[in-house]
């Protein structure tokens, strides 16, 4: 599948079939995330692949009710985190500029996008969720203190076919110099 087709086909899906995501596809998705660029190749994104029924239930409890419903049948939840105070920081631990850990979040966003596009290429659908209970996720997944939770991504085989929402035009949101 060509990149343009993937970009146009990708949707945020809120209804999934219960079919499991194959292990090799999970690994391909995470490998795609690892290939994303990062500040000075710091590679601060970490991945937690949740697929057992017990753990899926525990992670869903860290989501608001509407996203628990949206991912009810999703057989895979990927939780992404960043190692803090590395991306965007000098070797002495001082921030390189005013963004500080913002660079780590930015890097993670690029990693998440790579994973979402790879999932689409593999015939899977996704839903990125940023509203979550970090403390619950930290406890359930034993996430170390030096990591910050960024997102939870529902992954699975779609049971819906939503149309593409209206997008803004290039000329409406771009200044050319």
N, C-alpha and C positions, 0 to 999 in steps of 0.2 A: 504494500500500500504506500502511495506517495505521501510525503509530508503534508501537502496542501489538502489532500483527501482526509487525512487524520485530523488536521486542524478543523476542518468543516464538519466532520462526523462526531467529534467529541461533544458530549453533553454531561451535565451534572444529573446523575440518575438517582431517583428516590424510590425505585421499586426493583427488587432483584429476585431472580430465581434462586432456588436453594442449592443448585449445582456447585460443587466444590471447585475452587481454583486449583489447578494442577501445580504441584511443587515447582516444576521446571519454569512455569510461567511466573510464579512468585519471584523466583531467583532472577529471571530475565528483567522483571520490572525493577527490582532493587539494583541490579547491575546498571540499568539505564539511569537510575538516580545517582549512582556513584560516578557516572561519566559527566555529570554536570560540572560547569566551572565553579571555582570557589576562590575566595581571597587568598592570594599567594599559595594556591593549591593546599589550603589548610584542611579541606575535607572534614568539616565539623558536623555534618549531618549524621545522625544515628537512626536506625530503623528497628522497629518492633513489629514483627509480623504476627498478628493474633488470628488464630484459625480454629482452635479447639472450642467446642460449644461452651464449656465452662468459662474460659477466658473471654470469649466474645460477649457473654452475658455480663461479666464484670466490667469490661471496657465500655459496653453500652450504658451501663449505670452511670458512667462519668459524662455522658452526653445529655443534653436537654431532651425532654420528652419528644419533641418533634423530630429530632435526629435519631433517637432510638427507633421511632416509627419508620423514618426514611431508610434506615439500614437494617430493618428487622430481619430480612433474609440474606443480607450480604454475608457471604461465607468467609470474608477476609477483611480485617481492619488493620491498616498500616498506620502506626503512630510514628510520627517523625519528631525528632528532637535535635537540638544543637548543643555542642560542647561550648559553653560560654567563655568569654574572655580570651578567645583565640583568634577568630576571624575578625579583622579590623583592629588588631592590637599589635603593638611593637613587641620585640623580644623582652623588653623590660616590664611588660604588663600594662603600659599606658595605651590608651586608645590612639589610633593613628589619625583620627579626625572626629568630628562631632557625632558621627553615627555609632561609634563603639560597637556594641553587640548587634546593631542594626545590620551590619554586614553578614553576620552569621544567619540571621533570619532571612536576609536576601538570598544567601547561598542555598539555604534550605528550600526556599520558594522555587529556585531554579531546579533543584533536585526533585522536588515534588512534581513540577511541570514535566520533567523528563519521564517520571514514572507514569504520570497520567497519560501522556502521549503514547508511551510504550504499551500500556494496558489497552488503549484504544486499538493500536496496531494488532494486538493479540486477540482482539474480539471481546475484550472485557470493557466494563463501564466503571465509572468512579464517581464519588462525591467527596469533595474536600470540605472538612468541617473545622472551623476555628473556635467555635463555642464549645468549651469542654471544661471539666473540673480537673485542673492540673494536679491537685493534691491526690485525688482518687487515682488518676492514671499513674502518678509517681509511685503510690503505694502498691497498686495491683501489679504493675510491670517492673517494680524494683528499679526505677530510673534513678541513677545517681544524682546527687545534689548539684554537681557541676554541669548538668544538662538542663536545658529549658525545653518544655514541651511546646511544639509549634502547631501541629495539626494532627487530625485523625482523618484518614482517607478510607472510605468504604470502597471495596473492590468486589466485583462479581459480574455475573452474566445478567444483562438487563432484562427486565420484564416490562419495559415501557419504551416508547419511541417518541419522546417530546420533540417538538419543532425547535429550530434554532431561535433563541430570543433575538429581538432586534438589536443590532449593533450600531454604534456611532460611526459616522463617516470619517475618513482620514482628515479631510479638510476642516471638519468641525472641532477636532481636538488636537490639531498639530499646527505649530508655527514654523514656517520655513524661512530660513535666513540666507 
